[in-house]
């Protein structure tokens, strides 16, 4: 074995030995957590804090737990919690949007009632 070949192998082993601890230190389930975080942001933009507080809190709690599990390298737990956080956030967003739509419907119905009452009052007596 040549001296250069031996040094190349040693360099490769040294590089691998340095890379492994770095890879091991990286949290797990990062992609699932990112998806859950994006869903949570959409829920917040949909005013879930006002219209779906319970669902939003559940999503936040599960996301936080997923991040903790990820940091502890508990991949299965982190993945499951991140997926649950994503679903809770989607539920919060849907609930908030549905309640906003219902609020608009209620306002339109109230306006129609007011218009009908006004029309009835302004109708000449027969």
C-alpha positions in Angstrom: 0.0 0.0 0.0 1.5 3.4 -0.9 2.0 6.1 1.6 -0.4 8.4 -0.3 -3.2 5.8 -0.5 -2.8 5.2 3.3 -3.1 8.9 4.0 -6.1 9.2 1.7 -7.9 6.4 3.7 -6.9 8.0 7.0 -8.3 11.4 5.8 -11.6 9.7 4.7 -11.9 8.0 8.1 -11.2 11.2 9.9 -13.7 13.1 7.8 -16.3 10.4 8.5 -15.6 10.5 12.2 -16.1 14.3 12.3 -19.3 14.1 10.2 -21.1 11.4 12.3 -21.4 13.5 15.5 -22.7 16.4 13.5 -25.4 14.2 11.8 -26.3 12.7 15.2 -26.8 16.1 16.8 -29.3 17.1 14.2 -32.9 17.0 15.4 -35.2 14.4 13.8 -38.6 14.8 12.1 -37.6 18.3 11.0 -39.7 18.1 7.8 -42.9 17.1 9.6 -42.3 19.8 12.2 -41.9 22.4 9.4 -45.2 21.2 7.8 -47.0 21.5 11.2 -45.5 25.0 11.8 -46.7 26.2 8.4 -50.2 24.9 9.1 -50.1 26.6 12.5 -49.2 29.9 10.8 -52.1 29.5 8.4 -54.4 28.9 11.3 -53.2 32.0 13.0 -53.6 34.1 9.8 -57.2 32.8 9.7 -57.8 34.3 13.1 -58.0 30.9 14.9 -56.9 32.7 18.0 -60.3 34.4 18.0 -62.5 31.7 16.5 -60.8 28.4 17.4 -58.8 28.9 20.6 -59.1 25.3 21.8 -57.9 23.8 18.5 -55.1 26.4 18.1 -53.9 25.7 21.6 -53.9 21.9 21.0 -51.8 22.5 17.8 -49.3 24.7 19.6 -48.9 22.2 22.5 -48.4 19.3 20.1 -45.9 21.2 18.0 -44.0 22.2 21.1 -44.0 18.5 22.3 -42.9 17.4 18.8 -39.9 19.8 18.9 -38.9 18.6 22.3 -39.1 14.9 21.2 -37.1 15.8 18.1 -34.4 17.4 20.1 -34.3 14.3 22.3 -33.9 12.2 19.0 -37.2 10.4 19.6 -38.1 10.2 15.9 -41.3 8.2 16.1 -42.8 10.3 18.9 -41.7 13.5 17.2 -43.2 12.4 13.9 -46.5 11.4 15.4 -46.8 14.6 17.5 -45.8 16.8 14.5 -48.5 15.0 12.3 -51.1 15.5 15.1 -50.1 19.2 15.4 -50.5 19.6 11.7 -54.0 18.1 11.9 -55.0 20.2 14.9 -53.8 23.3 13.1 -55.7 22.4 10.0 -58.8 21.9 12.2 -58.2 25.3 13.9 -58.0 27.0 10.5 -61.1 25.3 9.1 -63.1 26.0 12.3 -62.0 29.7 12.2 -63.0 30.1 8.6 -66.3 28.4 9.1 -67.1 30.6 12.1 -66.2 33.7 10.1 -68.5 32.6 7.3 -71.3 32.0 9.7 -70.7 35.4 11.2 -71.1 36.9 7.7 -74.2 34.9 7.0 -75.7 36.1 10.3 -74.9 39.7 9.5 -76.5 39.4 6.0 -79.6 37.9 7.5 -79.8 40.7 10.1 -79.5 43.2 7.3 -82.2 41.5 5.2 -84.5 41.5 8.3 -83.9 45.2 8.8 -84.7 45.9 5.1 -87.9 43.9 5.3 -89.0 45.7 8.5 -88.2 49.1 6.9 -90.1 48.1 3.8 -93.1 47.0 5.9 -93.1 50.3 7.9 -92.9 52.4 4.7 -95.7 50.5 2.9 -98.8 52.6 2.6 -101.8 51.4 4.6 -104.5 49.8 2.5 
